[in-house]
């Protein structure tokens, strides 16, 4: 199983970025997928998750600003991040929930 994350970069506060995570080697449509993030000195935290039937959940810190969604045909899970804040700066990781499989991480930097 491989997870390939992309889409990080530099954004200004109030801006938007979209992260993508393409999955290969598993039955993608059956798996719950998640996005985590980790900033320096902090533990990795779950930002958002989406089940096989598209039920979503979000950390309080991103509710109303981030949207997780999936395309089972493209085997890809996305994280649309709007109204970005400097505190969203972190390395973002996708994960196949309930397994040991992680993406490689993509850096998001939000400037004030």
Long-range contacts (C-beta under 8 A, 24 or more apart in sequence): 1-25, 1-26, 1-96, 1-99, 1-101, 2-101, 3-94, 3-95, 3-96, 3-101, 3-102, 3-103, 3-104, 4-103, 4-104, 5-92, 5-93, 5-94, 5-103, 5-104, 5-105, 5-106, 6-106, 7-106, 8-91, 8-92, 8-106, 8-107, 8-108, 8-109, 9-107, 9-108, 9-109, 10-109, 10-110, 10-111, 11-84, 11-108, 11-109, 11-110, 11-111, 12-84, 12-110, 12-111, 13-84, 13-85, 13-86, 13-110, 13-111, 13-112, 14-83, 14-84, 15-84, 15-110, 16-80, 16-81, 16-82, 16-83, 16-84, 17-81, 17-84, 17-108, 18-78, 18-79, 18-80, 18-81, 19-78, 19-79, 19-81, 19-92, 19-94, 19-106, 19-108, 20-76, 20-77, 20-78, 21-76, 21-77, 21-78, 21-79, 21-94, 21-103, 22-74, 22-75, 22-76, 23-75, 23-76, 23-77, 23-96, 24-75, 26-96, 26-101, 28-72, 28-75, 29-72, 31-96, 31-97, 31-98, 31-99, 32-96, 32-97, 32-98, 33-68, 33-70, 33-77, 33-94, 33-95, 33-96, 33-97, 34-94, 34-95, 34-97, 35-68, 35-77, 35-79, 35-92, 35-93, 35-94, 35-95, 36-92, 36-93, 36-94, 36-95, 37-88, 37-90, 37-91, 37-92, 37-93, 37-108, 38-90, 38-91, 38-93, 39-89, 39-90, 39-91, 42-90, 44-93, 47-79, 47-92, 48-79, 49-97, 50-77, 61-87, 62-88, 81-108, 84-108, 84-110, 85-110, 86-110, 86-111, 86-112
